[in-house]
Amino acid sequence: MTTPTIKLVRGDITRQSVDAIVNAANSSLLGGGGVDGAIHRRGGPAILDECRKLRASHYGKGLPTGEAVATTAGDLDARWVIHTVGPVHSESEDRSHLLASCYRSSLRVADELGARTVAFPAISTGVYGWPMDDGARIAVQTVRDAHTTVDEVRFVLFDERAYEAFAEQLR
């Protein structure tokens, strides 16, 4: 177990050639908007089929915030999609432990799968309202502190603002 190499990529996470792509999922696991919708659209129906099976078995009430579970990657250039549910940002409650748990849980699942390369989006920084600078700080610090068999973590960031926030944390 070591600390993985961290790389930043500006672009589309669904275009990454990695062992596992992390999906910023909603608790239903049945698709949604943003990264979640893009992964389901590009990955095809196989991902949704496995998510439905997970809902019918272990996650009848949905995937809890901060936890992670894997499915096939369908038509994506990856072996697996690791779904994790980020917290909605709150001004009145510190939920940073839940955001850090998304990264830790996803890396734990990646370890169980034998994944060596993992692509992460900026979890919770879109419609869930997490401030980008703080989301980047939590993501980078959590990955740096992780003891994992993953060799490389890519943060795949959709726009320049996100890329710069993560770059600042790596400096």
C-alpha positions as CSV (number, residue, x, y, z in Angstrom):
1,M,0.0,0.0,0.0
2,T,1.3,3.4,-1.1
3,T,0.1,6.8,-1.9
4,P,-1.0,7.0,-5.5
5,T,0.4,9.4,-8.1
6,I,-2.1,12.2,-8.6
7,K,-2.7,13.7,-12.0
8,L,-5.0,16.4,-13.2
9,V,-6.9,16.2,-16.5
10,R,-9.2,18.8,-18.0
11,G,-11.9,17.1,-19.9
12,D,-14.6,14.5,-20.0
13,I,-14.4,11.7,-17.4
14,T,-16.3,9.4,-19.7
15,R,-13.4,9.5,-22.2
16,Q,-10.8,8.3,-19.7
17,S,-9.0,5.0,-20.4
18,V,-8.6,3.7,-16.8
19,D,-9.4,0.7,-14.7
20,A,-12.2,2.5,-12.8
21,I,-14.2,5.6,-13.3
22,V,-15.8,7.1,-10.2
23,N,-19.4,8.3,-10.6
24,A,-20.7,11.1,-8.5
25,A,-24.0,9.3,-8.3
26,N,-27.3,10.1,-6.5
27,S,-28.5,7.6,-3.9
28,S,-31.0,6.0,-6.2
29,L,-28.1,4.6,-8.4
30,L,-30.5,5.0,-11.4
31,G,-28.9,7.8,-13.2
32,G,-29.3,11.6,-13.0
33,G,-27.7,14.7,-14.3
34,G,-24.2,16.0,-14.5
35,V,-21.4,13.4,-14.3
36,D,-23.9,10.7,-13.3
37,G,-26.0,11.2,-16.4
38,A,-23.0,11.4,-18.7
39,I,-21.6,8.1,-17.4
40,H,-25.0,6.3,-17.8
41,R,-25.5,7.8,-21.3
42,R,-22.0,6.9,-22.6
43,G,-21.7,3.6,-20.7
44,G,-25.0,2.3,-22.0
45,P,-27.7,0.1,-20.5
46,A,-25.4,-2.4,-18.8
47,I,-24.5,0.0,-16.0
48,L,-28.2,0.8,-15.3
49,D,-29.0,-2.9,-15.4
50,E,-26.4,-3.6,-12.7
51,C,-27.5,-0.6,-10.7
52,R,-31.1,-1.9,-10.7
53,K,-29.8,-5.3,-9.4
54,L,-28.0,-3.6,-6.6
55,R,-31.2,-1.7,-5.7
56,A,-33.2,-5.0,-5.8
57,S,-30.7,-6.7,-3.4
58,H,-28.3,-4.8,-1.1
59,Y,-29.4,-1.2,-1.6
60,G,-33.2,-1.2,-1.6
61,K,-33.2,2.2,0.1
62,G,-30.4,3.5,-2.1
63,L,-26.7,3.9,-1.6
64,P,-25.9,5.9,1.6
65,T,-23.9,9.2,1.4
66,G,-20.2,8.6,1.6
67,E,-20.3,4.9,0.6
68,A,-19.3,3.3,-2.7
69,V,-20.2,0.3,-4.9
70,A,-19.0,-0.9,-8.2
71,T,-20.7,-2.0,-11.4
72,T,-19.5,-2.8,-14.9
73,A,-18.4,0.1,-17.0
74,G,-20.5,-1.0,-20.0
75,D,-19.3,0.8,-23.2
76,L,-16.8,3.1,-21.4
77,D,-13.1,2.5,-21.8
78,A,-12.8,1.3,-18.3
79,R,-13.5,-2.0,-16.5
80,W,-15.6,-0.7,-13.7
81,V,-17.7,2.3,-12.6
82,I,-17.4,3.0,-8.9
83,H,-20.6,4.8,-7.7
84,T,-20.4,7.1,-4.7
85,V,-22.9,9.5,-3.3
86,G,-21.5,12.8,-2.2
87,P,-23.1,15.0,0.4
88,V,-25.1,18.1,-0.3
89,H,-23.1,21.1,1.1
90,S,-24.6,22.7,4.2
91,E,-23.7,26.1,5.7
92,S,-25.1,24.9,9.1
93,E,-23.5,21.5,9.4
94,D,-19.9,20.3,8.7
95,R,-20.3,17.4,6.3
96,S,-16.7,17.3,5.1
97,H,-16.2,13.9,6.7
98,L,-18.9,12.5,4.3
99,L,-17.1,14.1,1.3
100,A,-13.8,12.6,2.4
101,S,-15.5,9.2,2.9
102,C,-16.6,9.3,-0.8
103,Y,-12.9,9.3,-1.9
104,R,-11.8,6.8,0.8
105,S,-14.7,4.4,0.1
106,S,-14.1,4.6,-3.7
107,L,-10.4,3.8,-3.2
108,R,-11.3,0.9,-0.9
109,V,-13.6,-0.5,-3.6
110,A,-10.9,0.0,-6.2
111,D,-8.5,-1.9,-4.0
112,E,-11.0,-4.8,-3.7
113,L,-11.4,-4.9,-7.5
114,G,-7.6,-4.7,-8.2
115,A,-7.9,-1.4,-10.1
116,R,-4.6,0.4,-10.6
117,T,-5.8,3.5,-12.3
118,V,-8.9,5.5,-11.1
119,A,-10.5,8.6,-12.5
120,F,-12.4,10.9,-10.1
121,P,-14.7,13.8,-10.8
122,A,-14.9,16.7,-8.3
123,I,-17.5,15.1,-6.2
124,S,-20.4,17.2,-4.8
125,T,-19.1,20.5,-6.4
126,G,-21.9,20.7,-9.0
127,V,-25.6,20.7,-8.1
128,Y,-24.8,19.5,-4.6
129,G,-23.3,23.0,-4.0
130,W,-19.9,22.2,-2.4
131,P,-17.5,25.1,-2.8
132,M,-14.9,24.1,-5.4
133,D,-11.9,25.3,-3.5
134,D,-12.9,23.3,-0.4
135,G,-14.0,20.3,-2.4
136,A,-10.5,20.3,-4.1
137,R,-8.8,20.5,-0.7
138,I,-10.7,17.6,0.7
139,A,-10.3,15.5,-2.4
140,V,-6.5,16.0,-2.7
141,Q,-5.8,15.6,1.0
142,T,-7.9,12.5,1.3
143,V,-6.2,10.8,-1.7
144,R,-2.7,11.9,-0.4
145,D,-3.5,10.4,3.0
146,A,-4.9,7.1,1.5
147,H,-3.1,3.8,1.8
148,T,-4.1,2.0,-1.3
149,T,-2.9,-0.3,-4.0
150,V,-4.1,2.1,-6.7
151,D,-1.1,3.5,-8.6
152,E,-2.6,6.5,-10.2
153,V,-5.5,8.8,-9.4
154,R,-6.7,11.2,-12.0
155,F,-8.9,14.1,-11.1
156,V,-10.8,14.7,-14.3
157,L,-12.1,18.3,-14.2
158,F,-14.7,19.6,-16.6
159,D,-13.8,23.3,-16.6
160,E,-10.9,25.7,-16.0
161,R,-12.2,26.8,-12.6
162,A,-12.2,23.3,-11.2
163,Y,-8.8,22.5,-12.8
164,E,-7.2,25.6,-11.2
165,A,-8.7,24.8,-7.8
166,F,-7.2,21.3,-7.9
167,A,-3.9,22.5,-9.2
168,E,-3.7,25.0,-6.3
169,Q,-4.1,22.1,-3.9
170,L,-1.4,20.1,-5.5
171,R,1.1,23.0,-5.3
